[in-house]
Amino acid sequence: MTETSATATWLSQEQHDRLQAELDHLRGPARAEIVKRIEAAREEGDLKENGGYHAAKEEQGKQEARIRQLQSLLENARVGEPPASADGVVTAGMVVTAEVAGDEMTFLLGLREGSSGDIDVYSPTSPLGTAISGAKVGDSVSYTAPNGREIPVVIKAAKPYAG
């Protein structure tokens, strides 16, 4: 497998297939259904005061945004298993146990779409994710919270996500 950046999104084949099925549904039957709803609402007349029309158009916008999000995710994802990190280096696709501001927490460094939902997820591009990417077990790092406070982090464990 080729080497990738620490922020690559790793998806199992099952996760990739589930997201691809959602994308196919949104681009096909769901898109056709919303177009029919907009056309039906348009036939009712005055669009200024047509709540059904405006609701359908808003839903269409949200649906198209989700389509773009899924397309981008699937185009940039790495399918397979994240590289095993024998040396305990924190990278995307790892379950990390860390002491954050004195509290121990365990989370997946990745994207919510790539998890089964049974674990907290932090993006590799978040302040925490950026601070710990590349760190090793035992390393102490810190990041600046949105309120300006410096948050200390100690990496306790890092292992590949088995989701």
N, C-alpha and C positions, 0 to 999 in steps of 0.2 A: 504494500500500500504506500502511496506517496506521502511524503511529509506535508503536513498542513499547519496553518497558524494555530495558535492557542485558542483562538476564538471561533474555530470551525464548529458548525452545528452537527453533532453526531446523532444519527437516527438509526434505530434498528430497522431491519427490513419490514417488520410488522408496523412500526410507527410510520415509516415512509409510505407503506401501502394504505394505511388508514387516512393519512393526510392527502394522498393522491386521490383516494375515493371521494373524500370531502370536496376536493377541488373539482373533480369530474362532475359531481352532482351539482355544485354551484354554477359551473359553466354550462351545464346542460339543462336538466329538468327544472332546477330552481330558477335559473335565468329566464327560461320560457314562461314559467308560472308568473313571475313578477311582471313580465311584459304584458301578459294577458290581463293581469289585475290593473295595470296602468291604462291599458286600452279600454277596459270596461268602465273605469272611473272617468276617463276622458269623455266617453259617450254620454255620461250623465249631465253634461253641460258645463256651466260656469266653473272654471277651474280655480278662481279666486277663493271661493267658499266651499270647495270640494275636499272635505277632510280625508276621504278615502284615497283620492288622487295624491294628496300631499304625503299621507302615510306610506303609500306604495312607493313613491319617489324616494322618500327617506330610507325605506328598507332597501331599495335598489342601490342606493349609495353605500350603505353599510355592507351589502353583499359584494359589491364591486371592490370595496376596500379589502375585504377578507380574501377575495380572489387574488388580488395583487400581493397580499401578505403571504398567502400560501405559495404562489408562484415563486416569489423571491426566496422563501424558505427552502422549497424543494430544489430550486436551481443551485443554491449555495450549500446544500447539506452534503455531508459525507455519509453514505449508507454503509452499514456494517457495524462493527464494534469499535469503540474508541480504543486508541492504543493503550496497551497495558503499561502502567507506570511502575516499574519495579523499584524505581528510586524514590517514589512518593512525591513526584512533582505534580503540582496542581495545574490541570489543563481543563478545557471544556470537555464535558462528558464524565467528569469525576464527581463522586460523592465525597464531600469534604466535611470533616469534623474540625471545628475551630472554636477557640475561645475568643469571643467578640465582646469587647468592653466588659470582660469579666464573666460573661455568660457563655456556657458551652452550647453550640448549636451544630446540627448536621443538616446539610442541604446539597442539592445538585447544582453544579455550575454548568448551566446550559440554558435551554429555552423551554418554556412551559409545554409547547407542542411536542417536545421530545420526551416528556416525562409521563408516567402513568398517573400522576396526580396524588400519589401517596407520600410525597416529600416536597418540602419547600424548594423553590427554584430561584436562583439568582443568575442574572445574565452575566456573561463574561465581560460585557461592556459597561456594567454598572460600576459605581465607585468601588464597592467591595470586590466585585469580580476582577476589575482591573488591578487592584492592589494585590490580590492573592495569585493571579495567573503567573505561573513560573516559579512560585515559592515552593519550598520543600517542607516536608514534615519537620517540625521543630523550629522553623523560621518564624520570626516576629516581624510583622509589617504593620502599616497603618494606612488609613484613608481618611479623607475629609468628608464629613457628612454634609448634606445640603444646608444645615444650620451653621456650618463653619467649624464645628467641633471635630477634633482629631480623634479617631476611633482606633484603638489598638487591636490587633488580631494576631493570635498565635495559632499556627497550623498544627493540629493534633494528628490527623489522618487524612489520606487521600487515596481513594480506590475507584476503579472503573464502575460506572453505573450499570446495574444489571437489569433495570426496569423492564 
